[in-house]
Amino acid sequence: MMKCGGTSEAKAATAETQQIVQEVKAQVEEKDGKTFDVFDAVEYKTQVVAGTLYFIKVHVGNEEYLHLRVLRSLPHENKPLTLTSHQSKKVKHDELAYF
């Protein structure tokens, strides 16, 4: 159960989660200065703010993972998904935590 203001429990990635990571992939590649052949959402958490924050664990090949924080603005704002932060050099067992 999600506590007020906190993040949800980690859930397995869905088709929607994969679509979100595909939409912000170019932003991640630009910030990291490299391209990723593999970019698969593994799990995610959400937090309701003025919109929804998604914390998503992404497998990028071999044993390497990224953690992404993506903002989906409120529908009436009509804004694209925004990569607000990301963490690199993660591994599969690293907990997906607020950052």
N, C-alpha and C positions, 0 to 999 in steps of 0.2 A: 504494500500500500504506500502511495506517495504521501510524504508529509507536506504540509502547506509550505510553499516556497522552495521545497527541496526537489531533487531529481527523482525520477521514477526508478524502479528496479531495472537492472539490465535485462534486455529482451533480445532474442535472436533477430538479426536483420531481416527485413522484408523487402519486397519489390519496391515499395515506396522509399525505404531507406537507401537502397541501391541507386534509385533515381536521384535522390538528394546528393549522394556523393559524386555521381557522374556530373551533376550540374555545377559543383564547386571544384571539380578536379583541376581545371585550368588555373583557378586561383591558388590551389595548393602547389601546383607545379611551378607557377611563377614565383611564389614565396620561397620554395625550396631550391629553385634553380635547376630542376631536373624533371624528366618525364618518367611516368610510371606505366609499364606495360600491363601490370596487374593492379587493379584498384577495386577490391571487393569488400563491401560492407560485411562485417561479421556480427557485431552486436551494437546496441544503442541504448541510450537513456534520453529522456526528455525532461525539460523543465519549462513550465508555463511562466512567461514574463509578459512583456508587451509584445506578444507573439509567442513563438515556441523556440526554445533552444534545443538543438539536437547535439548530443555528445555521441560520436560514432567512432567505433574501432574499425579501421580499414586495413586489410591485408594488402601489402604492396609488393609481395614477392619474397621468396626464400623465407627467412624467419623474421622478416621486418614488418612492423605495423606502424600505423600513424593513429593518433587520436585527433579527431576534428571536432570543433565547436562551430555549429552552423546556426544562424538565426533565420527563421521563417517569420517574416513580419506579419502583422495582422492583415487579413484579406483586403480591407478597404484601403490600405496603404499602397497596394499594388506594386510592391518592390520585389526585386529578384532575391533569391537565397544569397546570404552573405556568409562567407567564411570569416568568423570573428577571431579565431585563434586555432592553432594546431600544435601538436607535440609530435616530434619524430623520434626515431631510435627506440621504439617500443617493441615489446615482444608479446607473444600470444597470451601469456598468463598475467600481464600487467592489468591491474584493475582499471576499468573505465571510471574515472573520478572527475568531479567538478574541477575545472581549471580555467 
